[in-house]
Amino acid sequence: METMETMETMETMETMETMETMETMETMETMETMETMEMLSAIVFMVS
Protein backbone atom coordinates (compact mmCIF):
# COMPACT_ATOMS: atom_id res chain seq x y z
CA MET A 1 0.00 0.00 0.00
CA GLU A 2 2.68 2.50 1.05
CA THR A 3 4.75 1.70 -2.01
CA MET A 4 1.80 2.40 -4.31
CA GLU A 5 1.15 5.71 -2.57
CA THR A 6 4.80 6.67 -2.89
CA MET A 7 4.75 5.85 -6.60
CA GLU A 8 1.62 7.95 -7.06
CA THR A 9 3.21 10.86 -5.21
CA MET A 10 6.34 10.62 -7.36
CA GLU A 11 4.21 10.56 -10.52
CA THR A 12 2.28 13.61 -9.35
CA MET A 13 5.52 15.47 -8.61
CA GLU A 14 6.89 14.55 -12.04
CA THR A 15 3.69 15.76 -13.70
CA MET A 16 3.89 19.04 -11.79
CA GLU A 17 7.54 19.47 -12.81
CA THR A 18 6.66 18.78 -16.44
CA MET A 19 3.84 21.33 -16.32
CA GLU A 20 6.17 23.90 -14.75
CA THR A 21 8.79 23.27 -17.44
CA MET A 22 6.18 23.66 -20.18
CA GLU A 23 4.94 26.90 -18.59
CA THR A 24 8.50 28.23 -18.37
CA MET A 25 9.10 27.36 -22.03
CA GLU A 26 5.85 29.07 -23.03
CA THR A 27 6.79 32.17 -21.05
CA MET A 28 10.22 32.26 -22.72
CA GLU A 29 8.61 31.85 -26.15
CA THR A 30 6.18 34.67 -25.40
CA MET A 31 9.05 36.93 -24.32
CA GLU A 32 10.99 36.05 -27.47
CA THR A 33 7.95 36.82 -29.62
CA MET A 34 7.51 40.18 -27.90
CA GLU A 35 11.21 40.98 -28.43
CA THR A 36 10.95 40.02 -32.10
CA MET A 37 7.87 42.24 -32.54
CA GLU A 38 9.68 45.12 -30.82
CA MET A 39 12.68 44.70 -33.13
CA LEU A 40 10.44 44.59 -36.20
CA SER A 41 8.53 47.72 -35.15
CA ALA A 42 11.85 49.46 -34.46
CA ILE A 43 13.11 48.53 -37.93
CA VAL A 44 9.87 49.72 -39.54
CA PHE A 45 10.14 52.97 -37.57
CA MET A 46 13.73 53.45 -38.76
CA VAL A 47 12.85 52.74 -42.38
CA SER A 48 9.90 55.12 -42.37
C-alpha positions in Angstrom: 0.0 0.0 0.0 2.7 2.5 1.1 4.7 1.7 -2.0 1.8 2.4 -4.3 1.1 5.7 -2.6 4.8 6.7 -2.9 4.7 5.8 -6.6 1.6 8.0 -7.1 3.2 10.9 -5.2 6.3 10.6 -7.4 4.2 10.6 -10.5 2.3 13.6 -9.3 5.5 15.5 -8.6 6.9 14.5 -12.0 3.7 15.8 -13.7 3.9 19.0 -11.8 7.5 19.5 -12.8 6.7 18.8 -16.4 3.8 21.3 -16.3 6.2 23.9 -14.7 8.8 23.3 -17.4 6.2 23.7 -20.2 4.9 26.9 -18.6 8.5 28.2 -18.4 9.1 27.4 -22.0 5.8 29.1 -23.0 6.8 32.2 -21.1 10.2 32.3 -22.7 8.6 31.9 -26.1 6.2 34.7 -25.4 9.0 36.9 -24.3 11.0 36.1 -27.5 7.9 36.8 -29.6 7.5 40.2 -27.9 11.2 41.0 -28.4 10.9 40.0 -32.1 7.9 42.2 -32.5 9.7 45.1 -30.8 12.7 44.7 -33.1 10.4 44.6 -36.2 8.5 47.7 -35.2 11.9 49.5 -34.5 13.1 48.5 -37.9 9.9 49.7 -39.5 10.1 53.0 -37.6 13.7 53.5 -38.8 12.8 52.7 -42.4 9.9 55.1 -42.4 
